[in-house]
Amino acid sequence: MTNLEELVQDIERFETIIAEWDENQQNVVIGLKLAFKSLHYHAFVHFIENMKSESISSLLDTDIDKMVYKLLLDNELIELPKEPLLQRLHRVIDKIRPYLKKYHENIELVAFKPPDTLEISLMGNASHDNSVNLNLLHKIKKSVQCYCPEITKIVAVNRK
């Protein structure tokens, strides 16, 4: 069991105990939870705002968790990379490849059709299985849109 799993179990245990308390006591706990949540948010914002910009850039160059990356973007604590779209597309495609190899697949960037369409080709065993293909396309789209939100359409094309 990981520390995270243990923390979740502790929280669930405390919530079970609190559920038996009267409403006033429960409201005190709710207020305390909100205060902690606000404190954590402000500490997180303070931490990010005081990081040097090169530190943030190096953080984003790692395989940062997509949820953390999205949280940083949504709270305007970071900006999208300033590099050109095609460079970002190639970078995200390179990050997707190891995941696709688990399915004996590879991906090729076929074309970018401005303003918002990306054509890709899936090459491998699963490319003929529609259910696997749709699942992979969904995951590819989510990954691409994380780095290139201007891409709204991803089309899989067959390469001869």
ROLO-133697 format. One line per field, with one value per residue: residue in three letters; chain; x, y, z of N, C-alpha, C, O, CB in turn. Coordinates in steps of 0.001 Angstrom, whole numbers, plus 500000, padded with zeros to 6 digits. Atoms other than C-alpha are relative to their C-alpha. Glycine has a CB too. Example, Ala and Ser with C-alpha at 12.3 -4.5 7.8 and 13.67 -1.06 7.14 Angstrom:
<recs>
aa: [ala, ser]
ch: [A, A]
n.c1: [500890, 499180]
n.c2: [498810, 498810]
n.c3: [500000, 499940]
ca.c1: [512300, 513670]
ca.c2: [495500, 498940]
ca.c3: [507800, 507140]
c.c1: [500900, 499230]
c.c2: [501200, 501090]
c.c3: [500000, 500730]
o.c1: [501936, 499739]
o.c2: [501181, 502198]
o.c3: [500665, 500899]
cb.c1: [499008, 500414]
cb.c2: [500027, 500462]
cb.c3: [501246, 498585]
</recs>
This chain:
<recs>
aa: [met, thr, asn, leu, glu, glu, leu, val, gln, asp, ile, glu, arg, phe, glu, thr, ile, ile, ala, glu, trp, asp, glu, asn, gln, gln, asn, val, val, ile, gly, leu, lys, leu, ala, phe, lys, ser, leu, his, tyr, his, ala, phe, val, his, phe, ile, glu, asn, met, lys, ser, glu, ser, ile, ser, ser, leu, leu, asp, thr, asp, ile, asp, lys, met, val, tyr, lys, leu, leu, leu, asp, asn, glu, leu, ile, glu, leu, pro, lys, glu, pro, leu, leu, gln, arg, leu, his, arg, val, ile, asp, lys, ile, arg, pro, tyr, leu, lys, lys, tyr, his, glu, asn, ile, glu, leu, val, ala, phe, lys, pro, pro, asp, thr, leu, glu, ile, ser, leu, met, gly, asn, ala, ser, his, asp, asn, ser, val, asn, leu, asn, leu, leu, his, lys, ile, lys, lys, ser, val, gln, cys, tyr, cys, pro, glu, ile, thr, lys, ile, val, ala, val, asn, arg, lys]
ch: [A, A, A, A, A, A, A, A, A, A, A, A, A, A, A, A, A, A, A, A, A, A, A, A, A, A, A, A, A, A, A, A, A, A, A, A, A, A, A, A, A, A, A, A, A, A, A, A, A, A, A, A, A, A, A, A, A, A, A, A, A, A, A, A, A, A, A, A, A, A, A, A, A, A, A, A, A, A, A, A, A, A, A, A, A, A, A, A, A, A, A, A, A, A, A, A, A, A, A, A, A, A, A, A, A, A, A, A, A, A, A, A, A, A, A, A, A, A, A, A, A, A, A, A, A, A, A, A, A, A, A, A, A, A, A, A, A, A, A, A, A, A, A, A, A, A, A, A, A, A, A, A, A, A, A, A, A, A, A, A]
n.c1: [500844, 499212, 500369, 501219, 501116, 500184, 500639, 501402, 500671, 500137, 501048, 501290, 500286, 500413, 501306, 500991, 500188, 500628, 501387, 500841, 500048, 501140, 499792, 499058, 498653, 499668, 499726, 498655, 499058, 500093, 499264, 498582, 499579, 499929, 498839, 498809, 499978, 499596, 498591, 499210, 500058, 499167, 498603, 499640, 499866, 498797, 498862, 499835, 499669, 498637, 499031, 499390, 500636, 499271, 500377, 501308, 499771, 499428, 501072, 500908, 499308, 500045, 501290, 500872, 501337, 500898, 500923, 499257, 499774, 501284, 500266, 499143, 500535, 501321, 499849, 499154, 498712, 499042, 500560, 499638, 498667, 499999, 499404, 500940, 500955, 499452, 498992, 500747, 500625, 498974, 499616, 501047, 499999, 498881, 500391, 501065, 499469, 499776, 501304, 500540, 499224, 500634, 501035, 499311, 500389, 499165, 500789, 499297, 500659, 500182, 500157, 500752, 500837, 500480, 499449, 500204, 500094, 498770, 500163, 498985, 500134, 499603, 499394, 499716, 500988, 501315, 500615, 501127, 501033, 500662, 500167, 498685, 499693, 500750, 499438, 498705, 500238, 500480, 498849, 499110, 500623, 499842, 498591, 499676, 500664, 499331, 498880, 500407, 501455, 500578, 500394, 501302, 500390, 498926, 500548, 499097, 500049, 499218, 498866, 499733]
n.c2: [498823, 498776, 498962, 499371, 500883, 499910, 498716, 500094, 500827, 499181, 499000, 500703, 500382, 498787, 499574, 500897, 499549, 498674, 500150, 500288, 498814, 499117, 499070, 498928, 500553, 500255, 498711, 499596, 500786, 499494, 498733, 500316, 500562, 498902, 499170, 500729, 499995, 498655, 499860, 500779, 499314, 498796, 500431, 500498, 498820, 499298, 500817, 499901, 498623, 499683, 500813, 499308, 500460, 501136, 501179, 500432, 500606, 501335, 500827, 500358, 500898, 501348, 500644, 499514, 500574, 499160, 499281, 498892, 499048, 499342, 499160, 498820, 499177, 499472, 498956, 498990, 499956, 500152, 499731, 500995, 499745, 499031, 500573, 500134, 501102, 501246, 500496, 500591, 501221, 501047, 500364, 500826, 501285, 500766, 500439, 500999, 501246, 501121, 500541, 500751, 501228, 501034, 500593, 500347, 498956, 498820, 498885, 499118, 498733, 499944, 498612, 499035, 499203, 498840, 499486, 500815, 501437, 500766, 501334, 500933, 501371, 501019, 501108, 501133, 501081, 499581, 498992, 500584, 500268, 498707, 499630, 499579, 498799, 498876, 499739, 499351, 498653, 499164, 499692, 499143, 498671, 499351, 499630, 498923, 498768, 499485, 499185, 499213, 499857, 499498, 501171, 500484, 501189, 500927, 500958, 501107, 500307, 501178, 499726, 501131]
n.c3: [500000, 500073, 499045, 500485, 499659, 498551, 499722, 500413, 498995, 498794, 500246, 499989, 498618, 499293, 500504, 499403, 498609, 500033, 500456, 498832, 499152, 500281, 501123, 499631, 500016, 501401, 500641, 499587, 500803, 501375, 500014, 499892, 501290, 500970, 499655, 500447, 501465, 500407, 499640, 500958, 501293, 499956, 499892, 501317, 500859, 499557, 500420, 501456, 500375, 499585, 500731, 501130, 501239, 500564, 499212, 500493, 501317, 499834, 499445, 501087, 500911, 499440, 500237, 498940, 500008, 500805, 499120, 499404, 501082, 500259, 498829, 500125, 501098, 499653, 498991, 500628, 499323, 501085, 501320, 500997, 500572, 501094, 501198, 501111, 499927, 500543, 499059, 498887, 500502, 500065, 498637, 499378, 500718, 499432, 498654, 500144, 500587, 499065, 499612, 501130, 500180, 499177, 500855, 501255, 500951, 500146, 500503, 500929, 500265, 501452, 500436, 499204, 500895, 499233, 498754, 498801, 500286, 500071, 500581, 499528, 500457, 499038, 500736, 499136, 499914, 499521, 500865, 500712, 499003, 499804, 498594, 499517, 500765, 499428, 498682, 500201, 500540, 498900, 499146, 500788, 500066, 498697, 499835, 500945, 499601, 498806, 500466, 501177, 499883, 501243, 500801, 499512, 500769, 500351, 500963, 500346, 501422, 500395, 500880, 500900]
ca.c1: [500000, 501324, 501311, 498609, 496378, 496954, 496032, 492829, 491934, 492601, 490400, 487595, 487886, 487680, 484727, 482871, 483434, 482423, 479230, 477960, 478515, 475824, 475446, 477342, 480364, 480241, 480131, 483297, 485062, 483797, 485124, 488468, 488668, 487918, 490570, 493170, 492189, 492581, 495916, 497220, 496051, 497732, 500928, 500957, 500409, 503144, 505534, 504934, 505052, 508417, 510004, 512447, 511071, 513873, 512892, 509314, 510540, 512632, 509669, 507522, 510200, 509909, 507095, 504920, 501592, 498924, 496584, 499269, 500089, 496402, 496025, 498961, 497531, 493972, 495153, 497294, 500404, 502174, 501670, 501659, 505118, 506030, 507639, 506038, 503061, 504845, 507689, 505181, 503385, 506605, 507464, 504093, 504199, 507606, 506116, 503191, 505344, 506445, 502794, 501795, 504587, 502727, 500061, 502633, 501729, 503599, 502381, 503323, 502471, 500986, 499871, 498751, 495844, 495356, 493706, 492868, 493253, 496005, 496258, 498071, 498686, 498715, 500978, 501028, 498946, 496140, 495509, 493044, 491033, 488461, 487876, 491604, 492003, 489255, 490713, 494193, 492857, 491055, 494246, 496309, 493828, 493939, 497736, 498017, 495480, 497396, 500390, 498565, 495082, 494638, 494319, 490667, 490429, 492630, 492007, 493562, 494415, 495679, 499119, 499789]
ca.c2: [500000, 503460, 506486, 507991, 504954, 505143, 508823, 508118, 505374, 507730, 510404, 507900, 506692, 510259, 511076, 508035, 509260, 512832, 511627, 510572, 514019, 516682, 519358, 522090, 519849, 518819, 522492, 523162, 520347, 521620, 525097, 523621, 521611, 524731, 526704, 523974, 523809, 527572, 527507, 524766, 526647, 529889, 528068, 526360, 529670, 531324, 528461, 528602, 532405, 532431, 529778, 531117, 530890, 528530, 526184, 526125, 525417, 522494, 521217, 521245, 519405, 516447, 513933, 516046, 514534, 515788, 516694, 518832, 520464, 521220, 522566, 524904, 526091, 526514, 528612, 530684, 529789, 528840, 529735, 527465, 527005, 529719, 527320, 526919, 524604, 522069, 521802, 521188, 518609, 516699, 516820, 515433, 512743, 511695, 511501, 509374, 506799, 504800, 504426, 503251, 500676, 498832, 498149, 497348, 500594, 503581, 506993, 509205, 512864, 513026, 516643, 519698, 521400, 524890, 526108, 523104, 519678, 517134, 514064, 511073, 507517, 504619, 501833, 498403, 495423, 497278, 499759, 497292, 496836, 499643, 499471, 499682, 502309, 504531, 504175, 505084, 508044, 509346, 509132, 510697, 513575, 514288, 514294, 516485, 518987, 519291, 520698, 522082, 523248, 524863, 521354, 520383, 517652, 514592, 512380, 508952, 508333, 505194, 505461, 503242]
ca.c3: [500000, 499139, 501386, 499190, 499683, 503439, 503445, 501549, 504035, 506957, 505417, 504833, 508433, 509779, 507513, 508865, 512430, 511566, 509850, 513291, 514837, 515146, 512469, 514365, 514845, 511181, 510118, 512138, 510290, 506921, 507746, 508750, 505496, 503447, 505335, 504678, 501017, 500679, 502514, 500217, 497119, 498207, 499190, 495789, 493975, 496048, 495318, 491546, 491362, 493129, 490961, 488435, 484903, 483849, 486703, 485457, 481924, 483126, 485144, 482016, 480045, 482413, 482175, 484451, 485361, 482955, 485811, 487463, 484129, 483505, 487060, 486506, 483177, 484495, 487416, 485040, 487014, 483806, 480183, 477196, 475734, 473263, 470806, 467356, 466965, 464751, 467245, 470062, 467899, 467266, 470958, 472069, 469360, 470699, 474211, 472959, 471153, 474241, 475306, 471828, 471757, 474543, 471903, 469188, 467472, 466172, 465118, 462223, 461840, 458339, 458064, 459948, 458230, 459633, 461636, 463836, 462190, 462629, 460427, 461882, 460840, 463278, 462146, 463726, 464776, 466517, 463713, 462180, 465416, 465562, 469349, 470120, 467410, 468902, 472392, 471175, 469175, 472266, 474361, 471570, 471243, 474993, 474986, 471897, 473213, 476474, 474565, 471524, 472556, 469162, 467671, 467963, 465304, 464969, 461983, 461515, 457896, 456189, 454660, 451672]
c.c1: [500893, 499553, 498710, 498785, 499711, 499318, 498514, 499209, 499801, 498878, 498625, 499605, 499518, 498621, 498878, 499701, 499223, 498529, 499050, 499861, 498767, 500409, 500999, 501441, 500453, 500338, 501380, 501043, 499994, 500761, 501496, 500546, 500142, 501202, 501295, 500118, 500483, 501478, 500891, 500034, 500944, 501482, 500507, 500225, 501285, 501266, 500267, 500414, 501440, 501056, 500588, 499410, 500739, 499702, 498660, 500164, 500556, 498980, 499087, 500655, 500055, 498647, 499056, 498615, 499053, 499012, 500691, 500226, 498718, 499638, 500814, 499492, 498685, 500061, 500940, 501311, 501136, 499290, 500381, 501385, 499897, 500564, 498933, 499155, 500596, 501064, 499322, 499348, 501012, 500406, 498946, 499903, 501130, 499680, 498948, 500563, 500230, 498689, 499441, 500738, 499450, 498954, 500564, 499584, 501103, 499115, 500872, 499153, 499920, 499928, 499301, 499246, 499405, 498521, 500041, 500052, 501382, 499667, 501156, 499745, 500480, 500501, 500313, 498850, 498604, 499291, 498818, 498835, 499346, 499877, 501324, 500373, 499298, 500547, 501346, 499824, 499536, 501170, 500986, 499448, 500174, 501437, 500374, 499381, 500585, 501124, 499615, 498482, 499332, 499602, 498705, 499546, 501237, 499372, 501052, 499815, 500840, 501094, 500267, 501469]
c.c2: [501244, 500976, 500692, 499152, 500044, 501304, 499978, 499177, 500778, 501016, 499344, 499605, 501216, 500477, 499135, 500425, 501312, 499915, 499736, 501204, 500834, 501041, 501107, 499507, 499724, 501294, 500528, 499263, 500473, 501316, 499784, 499447, 501094, 500902, 499318, 500023, 501356, 500239, 499264, 500684, 501212, 499660, 499521, 501165, 500752, 499263, 500167, 501409, 500357, 499108, 500846, 499412, 498822, 498717, 499465, 499326, 498597, 499045, 499519, 499072, 498571, 499384, 500343, 499380, 500951, 500786, 501201, 501079, 500796, 500936, 501286, 500932, 500670, 501130, 501109, 500189, 499773, 500368, 498848, 500316, 500921, 499428, 499809, 498726, 498693, 499402, 499343, 498693, 498855, 499542, 499097, 498639, 499121, 499485, 498897, 498648, 498869, 499357, 499114, 498681, 498861, 499243, 499584, 500947, 501049, 501076, 500838, 501253, 500146, 501442, 500817, 500860, 501144, 500243, 498974, 498485, 499365, 498638, 499136, 498643, 499093, 498811, 498881, 499012, 500483, 500957, 499450, 499676, 501329, 500409, 500474, 501322, 501225, 500379, 500726, 501420, 500955, 500427, 500921, 501423, 500746, 500468, 501175, 501311, 500594, 500953, 500951, 500179, 500533, 498873, 499463, 498743, 499164, 498903, 498930, 499673, 498768, 500428, 498762, 499838]
c.c3: [500000, 501080, 499588, 500343, 501492, 500392, 499648, 501010, 501299, 499848, 500053, 501421, 500797, 499538, 500555, 501436, 500026, 499595, 501164, 500932, 499683, 498959, 500321, 499964, 498558, 499273, 500375, 499157, 498548, 499872, 500068, 498684, 498945, 500263, 499564, 498483, 499481, 500308, 499017, 498639, 500007, 500131, 498648, 499038, 500352, 499544, 498511, 499589, 500348, 499370, 498885, 498722, 499384, 500774, 499536, 498647, 500137, 500600, 498886, 498996, 500532, 499648, 501142, 499832, 499270, 500863, 500638, 498958, 499722, 501147, 499928, 498905, 500387, 501015, 499549, 500744, 499021, 498710, 499085, 499460, 498787, 498708, 498918, 500113, 499487, 500916, 501201, 499575, 499952, 501400, 500643, 499307, 500535, 501398, 499944, 499563, 500998, 500472, 498888, 499784, 500849, 499197, 498646, 498880, 499910, 499394, 499079, 499815, 498481, 499525, 501073, 499019, 500804, 499755, 501141, 499803, 499855, 499408, 500480, 499365, 501121, 499208, 500985, 500022, 500345, 499050, 499206, 500930, 500370, 501464, 500596, 499343, 500601, 501371, 499882, 499480, 501094, 500890, 499278, 499971, 501319, 500206, 499101, 500467, 501279, 499596, 498875, 500023, 498739, 499047, 500576, 499271, 499711, 499162, 499725, 498529, 499732, 499051, 499168, 499801]
o.c1: [501895, 498502, 497898, 497763, 498550, 498454, 497681, 498085, 498740, 498061, 497705, 498433, 498542, 497812, 497780, 498546, 498286, 497711, 497851, 499066, 498116, 501588, 501813, 502326, 501609, 501245, 502042, 502021, 501053, 501495, 502256, 501640, 501099, 501853, 502187, 501207, 501294, 502197, 501912, 501084, 501740, 502328, 501642, 501211, 502039, 502222, 501406, 501289, 502034, 502250, 499893, 499096, 500107, 499750, 498467, 499540, 500118, 498985, 498684, 499958, 500370, 497785, 498665, 498130, 499080, 498647, 500095, 500070, 498756, 499138, 500298, 499453, 498505, 499245, 501332, 501849, 502286, 498061, 501323, 501770, 498926, 500593, 497746, 499573, 500471, 501165, 499758, 499312, 500717, 500652, 499290, 499641, 500948, 500136, 498872, 500035, 499816, 498623, 498927, 500145, 499631, 498684, 499810, 499365, 501971, 498032, 502066, 497940, 500940, 500649, 498495, 499839, 498445, 498035, 500685, 499699, 502271, 498758, 502321, 498662, 501579, 499855, 501033, 497937, 497621, 498102, 498052, 497762, 499965, 500047, 501350, 500902, 499923, 500651, 501603, 500517, 499947, 501282, 501566, 500191, 500507, 501671, 501031, 500034, 500426, 501308, 500250, 497778, 498117, 498872, 498674, 498659, 502253, 498428, 502194, 498702, 501793, 500849, 500344, 501899]
o.c2: [501291, 500803, 501054, 499681, 500028, 501327, 500488, 499541, 500686, 501194, 499874, 499691, 501126, 500916, 499633, 500436, 501472, 500715, 499990, 501159, 500638, 501194, 501461, 500199, 499965, 501315, 501167, 499857, 500568, 501517, 500463, 499820, 501099, 501370, 499976, 500212, 501420, 500820, 499799, 500747, 501388, 500347, 499811, 501183, 501144, 499879, 500410, 501576, 501221, 499280, 501672, 498223, 497947, 497628, 498253, 498298, 497685, 497856, 498356, 498364, 497644, 500044, 499481, 499207, 502159, 501913, 502273, 502265, 502019, 502037, 502372, 502148, 501867, 502051, 501974, 501293, 500110, 500411, 498102, 501481, 500878, 500116, 499731, 497731, 497664, 498180, 498291, 497738, 497740, 498358, 498097, 497633, 497919, 498407, 498072, 497601, 497742, 498140, 498028, 497704, 497692, 498072, 499303, 500538, 501154, 500786, 501026, 501178, 500291, 501842, 500307, 501474, 500963, 500010, 499230, 497742, 499889, 497949, 499524, 498371, 499262, 498353, 499083, 499080, 499997, 501223, 500218, 499301, 502171, 501587, 501461, 502224, 502271, 501562, 501692, 502333, 502115, 501599, 501814, 502387, 501932, 501570, 502117, 502354, 501788, 501999, 501989, 499552, 500421, 499104, 499007, 498035, 499668, 498231, 499237, 499414, 498483, 501133, 497661, 498940]
o.c3: [500714, 501697, 500439, 500780, 501902, 501269, 500396, 501358, 501917, 500751, 500677, 501788, 501541, 500355, 500800, 501862, 500809, 500049, 501051, 501871, 498656, 498639, 499469, 499462, 498209, 498441, 499556, 498704, 497927, 498904, 499378, 498259, 498171, 499329, 499027, 497941, 498558, 499496, 498583, 497999, 499085, 499559, 498270, 498300, 499461, 499075, 498112, 498740, 499703, 499615, 498294, 498669, 498792, 500203, 499440, 498386, 499435, 500281, 498876, 498268, 499786, 499068, 501928, 498714, 499504, 500528, 500749, 499248, 499590, 500915, 500192, 499091, 500162, 500983, 500332, 500824, 499302, 498655, 499349, 499365, 498031, 497687, 499233, 500706, 500151, 501030, 501669, 500350, 500381, 501627, 501273, 499966, 500729, 501779, 500854, 499939, 500727, 500648, 499155, 499327, 500508, 499465, 497714, 497740, 500776, 498885, 499312, 499618, 497808, 498610, 501852, 498132, 501553, 498648, 502158, 500720, 499184, 499871, 500402, 498847, 501650, 498266, 501963, 499200, 499785, 499225, 498624, 500458, 501022, 501779, 501332, 499992, 500774, 501695, 500601, 499927, 501126, 501251, 499894, 500156, 501318, 500701, 499542, 500421, 501535, 500218, 498686, 499232, 498575, 498084, 501719, 499748, 499232, 499577, 499383, 498073, 500457, 498072, 499712, 499076]
cb.c1: [499037, 499878, 501122, 500078, 500301, 501345, 500699, 499884, 500807, 501314, 500211, 500061, 501254, 501034, 499982, 500497, 501371, 500753, 499898, 500575, 501271, 499495, 498680, 499673, 500058, 498841, 498930, 500222, 499651, 498519, 499561, 500232, 498995, 498712, 500033, 499963, 498595, 499132, 500245, 499431, 498541, 499572, 500150, 498910, 498763, 499996, 499753, 498699, 499053, 500105, 499344, 501569, 499924, 501508, 499946, 499022, 500954, 501250, 499193, 499508, 501400, 500227, 500160, 499919, 499503, 499232, 499451, 501347, 500475, 498884, 500322, 501446, 499792, 499131, 500504, 499266, 500053, 500582, 500507, 498961, 500686, 500789, 500687, 500756, 498751, 500592, 500926, 498934, 499398, 501234, 500207, 498631, 500157, 501264, 499467, 498950, 501289, 500795, 499011, 500068, 501466, 499358, 498847, 499698, 498657, 501279, 499433, 500274, 500767, 498732, 499215, 500933, 498877, 500802, 499204, 498705, 499183, 500671, 499947, 499996, 500800, 498818, 501290, 500299, 500435, 500136, 501033, 500440, 500597, 498634, 499450, 501080, 499588, 498507, 500168, 500861, 498955, 498935, 500709, 500164, 498500, 499589, 500905, 499504, 498526, 500556, 501121, 500457, 499677, 500982, 501119, 498941, 499284, 500722, 499566, 499730, 500493, 499102, 501268, 499311]
cb.c2: [499995, 500644, 501023, 500228, 498561, 499880, 501114, 499376, 498718, 500715, 500692, 498748, 499380, 501111, 499957, 498535, 500174, 500920, 498864, 498823, 500841, 500698, 500621, 500547, 498707, 499291, 501022, 499717, 498498, 500192, 500877, 498998, 498937, 500826, 500283, 498552, 499675, 501056, 499482, 498581, 500445, 500893, 498880, 499058, 500934, 500152, 498523, 499605, 500970, 499907, 498702, 499868, 501137, 500279, 500336, 501196, 500859, 500057, 500782, 501245, 500505, 500018, 498459, 501552, 499725, 499137, 499060, 499517, 499266, 498954, 499237, 499584, 499142, 498895, 499401, 501318, 498965, 498545, 501367, 499954, 498669, 501218, 498658, 500005, 500342, 500246, 501151, 500978, 500239, 500505, 501264, 500726, 500217, 500860, 501186, 500482, 500292, 500487, 501144, 500839, 500245, 500620, 500986, 498538, 500657, 499718, 500859, 499290, 501210, 499240, 500071, 500864, 499131, 501256, 501184, 500345, 499765, 499863, 500054, 499897, 499751, 499600, 500457, 500473, 498996, 500647, 500559, 498750, 499285, 499962, 498810, 498916, 499815, 499653, 498682, 499188, 499951, 499244, 498701, 499449, 499879, 499043, 498802, 499651, 499746, 498837, 499110, 499304, 500908, 500927, 498889, 501088, 500396, 499413, 500711, 498736, 501196, 498919, 500412, 500185]
cb.c3: [501225, 498608, 500134, 498491, 499565, 500716, 499228, 498590, 500268, 500313, 498628, 499102, 500664, 499791, 498476, 499966, 500714, 499034, 498982, 500772, 499825, 501306, 499594, 501400, 500841, 499296, 500386, 501514, 500071, 499584, 501151, 501128, 499524, 500038, 501520, 500500, 499433, 500703, 501413, 499862, 499680, 501161, 501056, 499462, 500146, 501533, 500329, 499283, 500683, 501481, 499432, 500021, 498995, 500003, 501501, 499898, 499170, 500881, 501056, 499299, 499743, 501555, 499860, 499986, 501448, 499003, 501092, 500580, 498719, 499794, 501302, 499706, 498746, 500537, 501290, 499920, 501115, 499939, 499429, 498855, 499600, 500397, 500328, 498676, 499209, 498615, 500467, 500517, 498603, 499232, 500853, 499944, 498457, 500045, 500812, 498988, 499310, 501217, 500324, 498737, 500347, 501252, 499800, 499597, 500416, 499113, 501165, 498624, 500666, 499582, 498682, 500936, 499338, 499636, 500433, 500582, 498723, 501405, 498430, 501553, 498679, 500953, 499243, 501400, 501020, 501347, 499045, 499276, 501268, 499385, 500809, 499708, 498529, 500108, 500779, 499028, 498870, 500835, 500436, 498554, 499655, 501128, 499696, 498575, 500186, 500863, 499540, 498665, 501145, 499312, 499994, 499846, 498671, 501279, 498674, 500890, 499152, 499343, 500810, 498653]
</recs>
